[in-house]
Amino acid sequence: MTDSVDERNARADTIVYIVDDNSGVRHSLSLLLQSAGLNTVSCDSVQAFFDGYDSSRPGCLILDIRMPKMGGLELQKKLAEENIHLPTIIITGHADVLLAVRAMKAGAFEFFEKPFNDQLLLDSVLLAIDKSAEIFLAQREYVDFHDRVELLSAREREVMDLLVRGQGAKEIAAALGISSKTVDVHRGNILRKIQVRSVPELILLTVKHSGPLFSPE
């Protein structure tokens, strides 16, 4: 199936990081991915990856599970510690299949045993970067929402918390010791600052973004 123009445009902003100490593997993977219109960053070490990582753009990571100094499993742990949520595709030799299975259990997106099929790998990369774009958008929406919440005054935040719990103006007024008219003024300010049109929309947005910044599922 041919990708849509929107899909190609979205993928143009992504980066595929290739982390492998074998220059030949890095070169061949770069050519394969670039032939599909993808941006690549080639890294000969874990440190080179961290030096070149761009947190402002979604993407994915192709990783050799055996690397000098820090292997694939250790890198996965480091990524989690650094709050970097890149779908990771593991490249492994036959002897490392059990390690690859461990990597999958630790959250890797997919793994391929050498020699791998180029088209299958490319298909997996496209799925991974689409997943990354979804994660990236969710993170950005989460941050944007909480940035808008920070614009509220302390009283507006109190009113918002009660609105989200389903309380009406009279109940909020009684709970906070203010008039219903004042509650209405605060409600208007809250909707304007949060950039929503109604209290039900505010509730939906609050529920959506009330959990942790990132959840794998």
Phi and psi in degrees as a GROMACS rama.xvg file:
@    title "Ramachandran Plot"
@    xaxis  label "Phi"
@    yaxis  label "Psi"
@TYPE xy
-78.3261  136.128  THR-2
-69.0023  147.495  ASP-3
-75.6629  163.635  SER-4
-60.9376  -39.6169  VAL-5
-62.4885  -41.065  ASP-6
-64.1308  -43.3788  GLU-7
-64.6584  -39.7354  ARG-8
-66.0997  -40.5108  ASN-9
-64.0267  -41.1916  ALA-10
-71.3579  -21.9862  ARG-11
-64.8287  -21.2663  ALA-12
-92.5041  0.564861  ASP-13
-95.2329  163.374  THR-14
-129.709  132.93  ILE-15
-103.234  116.727  VAL-16
-91.5351  126.45  TYR-17
-108.528  111.829  ILE-18
-114.061  105.942  VAL-19
-157.795  136.172  ASP-20
-80.4614  -3.5663  ASP-21
-93.5923  112.883  ASN-22
-63.4077  -34.3837  SER-23
-64.5223  -41.6564  GLY-24
-64.9364  -45.2068  VAL-25
-58.8416  -43.6597  ARG-26
-65.4495  -46.8201  HIS-27
-65.9189  -39.8166  SER-28
-65.9624  -40.2278  LEU-29
-60.4896  -44.977  SER-30
-62.3884  -42.9714  LEU-31
-60.5481  -48.3809  LEU-32
-71.7239  -39.1443  LEU-33
-65.9991  -29.8907  GLN-34
-66.0922  -21.5951  SER-35
-95.4927  9.80392  ALA-36
81.2052  18.654  GLY-37
-97.7191  146.236  LEU-38
-83.608  136.34  ASN-39
-127.078  150.376  THR-40
-126.754  120.172  VAL-41
-95.6098  128.108  SER-42
-128.686  129.473  CYS-43
-91.2144  0.961336  ASP-44
-158.757  165.326  SER-45
-62.3419  -40.8163  VAL-46
-62.5568  -38.8543  GLN-47
-62.9863  -35.8028  ALA-48
-63.0484  -49.945  PHE-49
-62.86  -34.2635  PHE-50
-66.5043  -32.8233  ASP-51
-101.761  -0.194372  GLY-52
-69.8498  132.029  TYR-53
-110.331  103.406  ASP-54
-71.1146  -10.2355  SER-55
-86.4021  -2.51376  SER-56
-130.258  137.56  ARG-57
-72.5624  167.873  PRO-58
170.323  -159.679  GLY-59
-147.423  173.21  CYS-60
-126.028  125.793  LEU-61
-103.622  121.867  ILE-62
-131.533  128.414  LEU-63
-74.2164  127.616  ASP-64
-68.6088  -24.7449  ILE-65
-107.911  111.503  ARG-66
-130.63  148.061  MET-67
-60.7009  140.329  PRO-68
73.7406  -47.6381  LYS-69
-141.622  118.206  MET-70
-86.0038  -178.101  GLY-71
-60.7158  -42.3762  GLY-72
-64.8848  -41.0581  LEU-73
-65.84  -37.9146  GLU-74
-66.3501  -40.9591  LEU-75
-55.8266  -44.1543  GLN-76
-64.0648  -41.2585  LYS-77
-64.6117  -40.6677  LYS-78
-60.3096  -42.6534  LEU-79
-63.0278  -41.5502  ALA-80
-63.8118  -34.3118  GLU-81
-88.5482  3.4542  GLU-82
59.9579  37.8555  ASN-83
-103.118  116.425  ILE-84
-111.441  71.1721  HIS-85
-99.7714  124.202  LEU-86
-55.6142  130.994  PRO-87
-113.598  126.166  THR-88
-105.486  120.891  ILE-89
-91.9388  133.209  ILE-90
-105.942  128.182  ILE-91
-140.054  150.761  THR-92
-84.4696  169.329  GLY-93
-57.0215  -38.3666  HIS-94
-71.4207  -12.8186  ALA-95
-108.351  14.5569  ASP-96
-59.8173  -40.7062  VAL-97
-63.13  -37.1223  LEU-98
-63.7107  -40.3939  LEU-99
-63.5046  -39.0282  ALA-100
-62.4089  -41.0329  VAL-101
-61.496  -39.8647  ARG-102
-63.7662  -39.2856  ALA-103
-63.2499  -41.9384  MET-104
-65.4449  -26.4605  LYS-105
-86.4708  1.08172  ALA-106
115.917  5.95597  GLY-107
-62.6362  148.916  ALA-108
-76.1751  -40.8941  PHE-109
-164.752  161.404  GLU-110
-138.414  149.599  PHE-111
-128.237  134.207  PHE-112
-91.766  134.719  GLU-113
-71.4452  141.784  LYS-114
-77.0683  142.547  PRO-115
-108.807  160.54  PHE-116
-80.455  123.075  ASN-117
-58.0524  -43.2239  ASP-118
-68.2115  -39.0804  GLN-119
-64.6813  -40.294  LEU-120
-64.0768  -45.1571  LEU-121
-61.6957  -42.276  LEU-122
-60.2551  -41.1195  ASP-123
-65.9777  -39.8842  SER-124
-61.8607  -43.56  VAL-125
-62.6495  -41.0255  LEU-126
-64.4204  -39.8532  LEU-127
-65.3098  -43.4556  ALA-128
-72.9374  -30.0306  ILE-129
-65.0725  -41.0751  ASP-130
-62.8605  -41.6019  LYS-131
-62.8273  -39.4594  SER-132
-63.1949  -37.5932  ALA-133
-64.2938  -44.7122  GLU-134
-62.3827  -44.7083  ILE-135
-60.5565  -44.121  PHE-136
-64.1601  -42.9156  LEU-137
-62.3595  -41.3039  ALA-138
-64.0139  -42.6163  GLN-139
-65.065  -41.5088  ARG-140
-64.3155  -39.0705  GLU-141
-60.9002  -49.3046  TYR-142
-64.4526  -43.0784  VAL-143
-60.9499  -42.2938  ASP-144
-62.6397  -47.8846  PHE-145
-70.5168  -26.5099  HIS-146
-65.3376  -39.2588  ASP-147
-69.3947  -36.8106  ARG-148
-61.0325  -35.463  VAL-149
-64.7098  -17.5128  GLU-150
-76.8138  -15.4252  LEU-151
-74.5021  146.661  LEU-152
-73.9106  169.135  SER-153
-59.9587  -41.5355  ALA-154
-67.4875  -41.7442  ARG-155
-62.26  -35.4973  GLU-156
-67.3353  -38.6643  ARG-157
-61.9948  -44.782  GLU-158
-64.0043  -42.5373  VAL-159
-59.8905  -44.2024  MET-160
-58.7221  -39.1801  ASP-161
-75.3895  -36.0922  LEU-162
-61.3965  -42.6433  LEU-163
-65.6455  -26.9921  VAL-164
-80.1454  -1.82701  ARG-165
92.184  10.8382  GLY-166
-81.2975  146.137  GLN-167
-87.4453  176.739  GLY-168
-59.6906  -42.5538  ALA-169
-65.9738  -40.6095  LYS-170
-65.7913  -40.7591  GLU-171
-67.2031  -41.3944  ILE-172
-59.4332  -43.7908  ALA-173
-67.2096  -39.8686  ALA-174
-68.2435  -34.63  ALA-175
-101.344  -5.18287  LEU-176
70.306  36.4783  GLY-177
-128.731  171.882  ILE-178
-82.2588  158.174  SER-179
-62.1204  -34.7694  SER-180
-63.6124  -39.6026  LYS-181
-66.4608  -37.0663  THR-182
-60.783  -42.6919  VAL-183
-61.7223  -38.6288  ASP-184
-64.9752  -45.6312  VAL-185
-62.8231  -40.1163  HIS-186
-61.4855  -42.6322  ARG-187
-61.8255  -42.0128  GLY-188
-64.7588  -39.3886  ASN-189
-64.0267  -48.1819  ILE-190
-61.0782  -38.8769  LEU-191
-66.4978  -46.3272  ARG-192
-70.1794  -35.9349  LYS-193
-80.8763  -14.5023  ILE-194
67.789  48.5485  GLN-195
-127.288  163.105  VAL-196
-98.9893  -15.7483  ARG-197
-152.739  164.76  SER-198
-65.5685  -42.4635  VAL-199
-57.3346  -38.2802  PRO-200
-66.0395  -38.6692  GLU-201
-61.8681  -43.2619  LEU-202
-63.2604  -46.452  ILE-203
-59.7501  -43.252  LEU-204
-67.3317  -39.1789  LEU-205
-66.4532  -44.1067  THR-206
-62.3744  -42.179  VAL-207
-61.2947  -36.6967  LYS-208
-111.604  22.6562  HIS-209
-89.2357  -12.3742  SER-210
-87.4113  -167.062  GLY-211
-66.5881  160.672  PRO-212
-57.6056  -36.6277  LEU-213
-138.737  135.312  PHE-214
-132.962  130.142  SER-215
-56.7453  -31.0487  PRO-216
